[in-house]
Amino acid sequence: MPRLPRLRGRNAKIVATLGPGSRGAHTIQLLAEAGADIFRLNFSHGSHEDHKKSFDAVRMAEDRIGRPLAILADLQGPKVRVGAFPGGKLKLGFNTEYDLVAAEETDKENTIPVPHPEILEALSEGDRVLCNDGMVALTVTAAGKTPRVKSDFPAELSDRKGFTVQGKALPLKALTEKDREDLDFALEIGADLIALSFVQSVEDVETVKQIINGRAPLIAKLEKPAAIDDLENIVEAADGVMVARGDLGVEYPAEQVPIIQRRIVREARAIGRPVIVATQMLESMIDNAAPTRAETGDVATAIYQGVDAVMLSAETAVGRHPATAVAIMSRIIQATEAAEDYRDSLRQFMGDRSVELTIDVVARAAQSLAFAEKATALALRTGSARRLAQFSKHRGRYMVLYGSSDEARLRKAQLLWGVHPIHVGDIETGDWPVTLLKTAELEGSVAYAAWKGENDEAAWELGVRRG
């Protein structure tokens, strides 16, 4: 890997989703140059062949621009969808009743096929069903083997649109057969991060972590009420979380989503789990070359909360201006992090729970040492992803230069706030803190923290080197 170019002036990271509008090698390189740190492969769409081409293109861009780029494999999860209609769609009339049938398709009038009999059996009278991300709203008027629903307003329901029972835990497995195949493929090609969709319980997280077996961190996507009800335990079990606001906005009234986002961010930050905020962040840039003021404020709000990363979805997957969207998001992050009240806001979302006391103390001490010595940066050497995340947790004033010869570790570190991964040949010998400083093209002095022990959590060395 070539030398690292001058570090970007921001701490929060950017996730860019790849799709038909951005799979090309040239576009991926433009996204990376504009500021993308992590590239998302969305397994809800595209073939394994498509994702492998994207994977290879990201690795090529990484070599060309000279900094680690992470790849996030996002599993589809047990997404419930309606079946197929004659002519591809069904027009729904206000207050008109329809039968729900357990079938892949139907040719009957006033019938909606749902190829998930276990879901139909779980329905109760009065349940509210939302389809197509809430564009279609139905109320269950009769339960049983063939439930009946009425349409809350006139609408049109097309083939294979999403089907959600609002606010209700559904009898769904953590991994579908498709998910298992996609997970095996993602791990085989070397994905750096795995995202699990529609998490409902700690058991969902633990089941998939056992399959992954340490090969990649697991990001739990929080989008179901059952997950929010058990938020603390799920955040503890996962390696990171994503505020998946698309389905959260279907499961909950829209006005509740910002409140839930704040709760998730606060919980994740309190124990040092990286947190991503996703969905519709710069939605208008799917077509437009500039975002709305409201979208700019939405991104800034997430940055004020101290999230590790913000994610672009359709904006880069199918949008007309993918690299511009990344560049604008990067500018919003930099401007927000430079604001006078930014650090005050970070502290409000810090939380006061300590998971690993020794590392917390060392992280604070290292930042204090850097401040006292007027250092340019803080260099860190550790082989533990959790220790690295704990350093990031404190949202210190000094960027963390994380050096390693292990490219896989460097890529995984891209998710963490304020951590700048740097590839160095041998981190164990020589004046490694100065090597990291010079490789980052920085001048001055560097404070450092180095893990020296095996099992003794207190075995840290702190110091300062002059560049």
C-alpha positions in Angstrom: 0.0 0.0 0.0 1.4 3.4 -0.9 2.1 6.2 1.6 -0.9 7.9 3.2 -1.8 11.3 1.7 -2.4 14.2 4.1 -5.1 13.3 6.6 -8.6 14.7 6.1 -9.7 17.3 8.6 -12.5 15.4 10.2 -13.2 12.6 12.7 -16.5 11.1 11.7 -16.4 8.7 8.8 -18.5 8.3 5.6 -20.1 5.1 4.4 -21.0 5.1 0.7 -23.4 2.4 -0.7 -22.5 0.9 -4.0 -25.0 0.1 -6.7 -25.8 0.4 -10.4 -24.8 4.1 -10.4 -21.4 3.6 -8.7 -20.0 0.1 -9.3 -17.5 1.2 -11.9 -13.9 1.3 -10.8 -13.5 4.9 -11.8 -16.5 6.1 -9.9 -15.4 4.1 -6.8 -12.1 5.9 -6.9 -13.8 9.2 -7.2 -15.9 8.4 -4.1 -12.8 7.5 -2.2 -11.0 10.7 -3.3 -14.1 12.7 -2.3 -14.0 11.2 1.2 -15.7 7.8 1.4 -14.0 5.7 4.1 -16.3 2.6 4.0 -18.1 1.0 1.0 -21.4 -0.8 1.6 -22.4 -3.8 -0.5 -26.1 -4.1 -0.2 -27.1 -7.8 -0.5 -30.8 -6.9 -0.9 -29.9 -6.1 -4.5 -27.4 -7.4 -7.0 -25.7 -10.8 -7.6 -22.6 -12.2 -6.0 -20.8 -11.4 -9.3 -21.9 -7.8 -9.0 -20.6 -7.6 -5.4 -17.3 -9.3 -6.3 -16.7 -6.7 -9.0 -17.4 -3.9 -6.6 -15.1 -5.5 -4.0 -12.2 -5.7 -6.4 -12.8 -2.1 -7.6 -12.6 -0.9 -3.9 -9.4 -2.7 -3.4 -8.0 -1.2 -6.6 -9.0 2.3 -5.5 -7.3 1.6 -2.1 -4.1 0.9 -3.8 -4.3 4.0 -6.0 -5.2 6.6 -3.3 -3.0 5.1 -0.6 -5.3 4.7 2.4 -7.3 1.8 3.8 -10.9 1.5 2.6 -13.3 -0.8 4.5 -16.0 -2.9 2.9 -19.3 -3.4 4.7 -21.4 -6.4 3.6 -25.1 -5.6 4.5 -27.2 -8.7 4.7 -30.8 -8.4 3.5 -32.3 -10.1 6.5 -35.8 -11.6 6.8 -37.5 -8.9 4.7 -41.2 -9.7 4.4 -42.7 -8.8 1.1 -46.0 -9.2 -0.6 -46.3 -11.6 -3.6 -47.3 -10.8 -7.2 -50.5 -9.4 -8.6 -52.2 -9.8 -12.0 -50.7 -7.0 -14.0 -48.1 -6.3 -11.4 -50.1 -4.1 -9.0 -53.3 -3.7 -7.1 -55.3 -0.5 -6.7 -56.6 -0.1 -3.1 -59.7 1.8 -2.4 -60.4 3.8 0.8 -61.9 1.5 3.5 -62.1 -1.4 1.1 -61.5 -4.9 2.5 -59.0 -7.4 1.2 -58.1 -11.0 2.0 -54.5 -11.9 2.9 -53.5 -15.3 1.5 -50.3 -17.3 2.1 -49.2 -17.4 -1.6 -46.5 -16.2 -3.9 -49.0 -14.8 -6.3 -52.8 -14.5 -6.8 -55.3 -14.1 -9.7 -58.2 -13.3 -7.4 -59.7 -9.9 -6.9 -59.4 -8.1 -3.6 -56.7 -10.4 -2.5 -53.1 -9.7 -1.3 -50.6 -12.6 -1.5 -48.1 -12.8 1.4 -45.8 -15.8 1.0 -45.2 -16.0 4.8 -47.9 -18.1 6.5 -46.3 -17.7 9.9 -46.7 -13.9 9.6 -50.3 -14.2 8.7 -51.0 -16.4 11.7 -49.3 -13.9 14.0 -51.7 -11.1 13.0 -54.4 -9.8 15.4 -57.5 -7.7 14.9 -56.5 -4.1 15.0 -52.9 -4.6 13.9 -51.6 -1.9 11.5 -49.8 -3.2 8.4 -47.6 -0.9 6.4 -46.4 -1.7 2.9 -43.9 0.0 0.5 -42.2 1.9 3.3 -45.5 3.2 4.7 -46.9 4.4 1.4 -49.7 1.8 1.9 -51.5 1.5 5.2 -53.8 -1.4 6.1 -55.7 -2.3 9.3 -56.5 -5.9 10.2 -60.2 -6.3 10.6 -60.2 -10.1 11.1 -57.5 -12.6 12.2 -57.2 -16.3 11.4 -55.9 -18.5 8.7 -57.0 -15.9 6.1 -56.9 -12.5 7.7 -58.8 -9.6 6.3 -57.5 -6.0 6.1 -59.0 -2.7 5.0 -57.1 0.1 3.3 -56.7 3.2 5.4 -56.5 5.4 2.3 -56.5 5.0 -1.5 -53.1 3.7 -2.8 -51.4 1.4 -5.2 -49.6 -1.7 -4.1 -47.1 -3.3 -6.5 -45.4 -6.7 -6.7 -42.8 -7.6 -4.0 -43.2 -4.4 -1.9 -42.3 -4.6 1.8 -44.8 -5.8 4.3 -44.4 -4.7 8.0 -46.7 -5.2 11.0 -46.1 -1.9 12.9 -44.8 -2.3 16.4 -45.0 -6.1 16.6 -42.3 -8.7 17.0 -42.6 -11.3 14.2 -41.6 -15.0 14.3 -38.7 -14.6 11.9 -35.2 -16.2 12.0 -32.1 -14.1 12.3 -30.7 -15.5 9.0 -32.6 -16.7 6.0 -31.1 -19.2 3.6 -30.2 -16.4 1.3 -28.5 -14.5 4.2 -26.4 -17.5 5.1 -25.2 -17.9 1.5 -24.5 -14.2 1.3 -22.7 -14.2 4.6 -20.5 -17.2 3.5 -19.7 -15.4 0.3 -18.9 -12.0 2.0 -16.5 -13.7 4.5 -14.9 -15.7 1.7 -14.0 -12.7 -0.4 -12.8 -10.8 2.7 -15.5 -8.3 3.7 -14.2 -6.2 6.6 -17.6 -5.6 8.4 -20.9 -7.5 8.4 -24.3 -5.8 9.0 -27.2 -7.9 10.2 -30.7 -6.6 9.3 -33.9 -6.7 11.3 -32.3 -7.7 14.6 -34.9 -8.5 17.2 -33.0 -10.1 20.0 -29.6 -10.7 21.6 -29.9 -14.3 20.3 -30.0 -13.0 16.7 -26.7 -11.2 17.3 -25.0 -14.1 19.1 -26.1 -16.7 16.5 -24.5 -14.7 13.6 -21.4 -13.9 15.7 -20.9 -17.6 16.2 -21.0 -18.2 12.5 -18.6 -15.3 11.8 -16.3 -16.7 14.4 -14.1 -13.6 14.7 -13.5 -13.1 11.0 -15.3 -9.7 11.0 -17.1 -7.3 13.4 -20.9 -7.6 13.4 -23.0 -4.4 13.1 -26.5 -4.8 14.4 -29.0 -2.8 12.4 -31.6 -1.4 14.8 -35.0 -1.1 13.0 -37.4 -3.3 14.9 -39.4 -2.4 18.1 -38.2 -5.6 19.8 -34.6 -4.5 19.4 -35.3 -1.1 20.9 -37.0 -2.7 23.8 -33.8 -4.7 24.5 -31.4 -2.0 23.3 -28.8 -2.1 26.1 -28.2 -5.9 25.8 -28.1 -5.8 22.0 -25.6 -3.0 21.9 -23.5 -4.8 24.4 -23.5 -8.0 22.4 -22.8 -6.4 19.0 -19.5 -5.0 17.7 -21.3 -1.9 16.5 -24.8 -0.7 15.6 -26.6 1.1 12.8 -29.6 3.4 13.3 -31.5 2.1 10.3 -34.0 5.0 10.0 -35.8 3.6 7.0 -37.6 0.8 8.7 -37.6 2.5 12.0 -39.8 5.1 10.3 -42.2 2.4 9.3 -42.3 0.7 12.6 -42.7 4.0 14.6 -44.4 7.3 13.9 -42.0 9.6 12.1 -41.8 12.0 15.0 -40.4 9.2 17.2 -37.4 8.4 15.0 -35.2 11.3 16.1 -35.9 10.5 19.7 -35.0 6.8 19.2 -31.8 7.9 17.3 -30.7 10.0 20.2 -31.3 7.0 22.6 -29.4 4.6 20.4 -26.4 6.9 19.9 -26.2 7.6 23.7 -26.3 3.9 24.5 -23.6 3.0 22.0 -21.3 5.8 22.9 -21.6 5.1 26.6 -19.9 1.7 26.2 -17.7 2.4 23.2 -19.6 0.7 20.4 -19.3 2.4 17.0 -22.6 3.7 15.7 -23.7 4.6 12.2 -26.6 6.8 11.3 -28.2 5.8 8.0 -31.1 6.5 5.5 -32.2 9.6 3.6 -29.4 11.8 4.9 -29.0 13.6 1.6 -32.0 12.0 -0.2 -32.7 14.9 -2.6 -29.2 14.4 -4.1 -30.4 11.3 -5.8 -31.5 13.7 -8.4 -30.2 17.2 -7.4 -26.6 18.4 -7.3 -27.1 20.0 -3.8 -28.9 18.9 -0.7 -31.8 20.8 1.1 -31.1 22.8 4.2 -33.0 20.3 6.2 -30.8 17.5 5.0 -27.7 19.4 5.8 -29.1 20.0 9.3 -29.8 16.3 9.6 -26.2 15.3 8.9 -25.0 18.0 11.3 -27.3 16.7 14.0 -25.8 13.3 13.8 -22.3 14.7 13.9 -23.1 16.9 17.0 -24.3 13.6 18.7 -20.8 12.2 18.1 -21.7 9.3 15.8 -18.8 7.3 14.3 -20.1 7.4 10.8 -22.9 8.7 8.6 -24.1 6.7 5.6 -25.3 7.5 2.1 -27.7 4.9 0.5 -29.5 5.6 -2.7 -27.6 8.9 -3.1 -24.5 7.0 -4.1 -26.0 3.6 -5.2 -28.3 5.0 -7.9 -28.0 8.8 -7.6 -26.9 11.1 -10.4 -24.1 12.8 -8.3 -22.5 10.2 -6.1 -19.1 11.8 -5.7 -20.6 15.2 -5.1 -22.9 13.7 -2.4 -19.8 12.3 -0.6 -17.9 15.6 -0.9 -20.8 17.6 0.4 -21.2 15.2 3.4 -17.5 15.6 4.1 -17.8 19.4 4.1 -20.8 19.2 6.5 -18.8 17.0 8.9 -15.8 19.3 8.8 -17.9 22.4 9.4 -19.8 20.9 12.3 -16.7 19.5 14.0 -15.1 23.0 13.7 -18.1 24.7 15.4 -17.5 26.3 18.8 -20.2 24.3 20.6 -19.2 20.9 19.0 -17.3 19.5 21.9 -20.0 20.6 24.4 -22.5 18.6 22.4 -20.2 15.6 22.3 -20.1 15.5 26.1 -23.9 15.5 26.3 -23.9 12.1 24.5 -21.0 10.6 26.3 -22.7 8.6 29.0 -21.1 7.7 32.2 -20.8 3.9 32.1 -17.4 2.4 32.0 -16.9 -1.1 30.6 -13.2 -1.4 30.7 -11.9 0.9 33.4 -8.2 0.5 32.8 -8.4 1.4 29.1 -10.7 4.4 29.9 -8.0 5.7 32.3 -5.2 5.1 29.8 -7.2 6.8 27.0 -7.8 9.9 29.1 -4.2 10.0 30.3 -2.9 9.7 26.7 -5.1 12.6 25.6 -4.0 14.7 28.6 -0.4 13.9 27.9 -0.8 15.1 24.2 -2.4 18.3 25.5 0.3 19.0 28.1 3.1 18.4 25.6 1.3 20.4 22.8 1.5 17.3 20.6 0.3 17.2 17.0 -1.4 13.8 17.3 -1.7 10.7 19.5 -0.2 7.4 18.2 -1.6 4.1 19.3 -0.3 0.5 19.1 -2.5 -2.3 20.1 -3.7 -5.5 18.5 -7.2 -5.4 20.1 -10.1 -3.9 18.3 -12.0 -3.3 21.5 -9.1 -1.4 23.0 -9.0 0.8 19.9 -12.7 1.4 20.1 -12.3 2.5 23.8 -9.8 5.1 22.7 -12.2 6.3 20.1 -15.1 6.3 22.6 -13.7 9.3 24.5 -13.8 11.6 21.5 -10.5 13.2 22.4 -9.2 16.4 20.9 -6.3 14.6 19.3 -6.6 12.4 16.3 -5.5 8.8 16.9 -2.9 7.5 14.4 -3.3 3.8 14.5 -0.4 1.9 12.9 -0.3 -1.7 11.8 1.2 -3.9 9.1 -2.1 -5.9 9.1 -4.2 -4.3 6.3 -7.3 -6.1 7.5 -7.0 -4.5 11.0 -6.5 -1.1 9.4 -9.7 -1.4 7.3 -11.8 -2.4 10.2 -10.5 0.6 12.1 -11.9 2.9 9.5 -15.3 2.7 11.3 -14.0 4.4 14.4 -14.4 8.1 15.1 -11.1 10.0 15.1 -9.0 6.9 14.3 -6.7 7.3 11.2 -5.3 3.9 10.2 -1.8 4.0 8.7 0.0 1.1 7.1 3.6 0.7 8.4 6.0 -2.1 7.7 7.0 -3.0 11.3 5.2 -1.4 14.2 7.2 -3.3 16.8 10.6 -1.9 16.2 12.2 1.6 15.8 10.7 4.9 16.7 7.2 3.8 15.6 5.3 6.9 16.9 7.5 9.2 14.8 7.2 6.9 11.8 3.4 7.2 12.0 3.6 11.0 12.3 5.8 11.3 9.3 3.8 8.8 7.2 0.8 10.9 7.9 2.8 13.9 6.7 2.4 15.7 10.0 5.1 17.7 11.9 5.8 18.4 15.5 5.7 16.0 18.4 3.5 12.9 19.0 2.2 11.4 22.2 1.8 7.7 22.2 0.2 4.8 24.0 1.5 1.2 23.5 0.0 -2.0 24.8 2.9 -3.9 26.3 1.4 -6.9 28.1 -0.4 -10.1 27.4 -3.1 -10.6 30.1 -2.3 -7.7 32.4 -4.7 -4.9 31.4 -2.4 -2.3 33.2 0.6 -3.1 30.9 0.6 0.2 28.9 3.5 2.5 28.0 2.8 6.2 27.5 5.3 8.8 26.3 6.1 11.6 23.8 8.4 11.6 20.8 9.7 14.6 18.8 9.2 14.4 15.1 
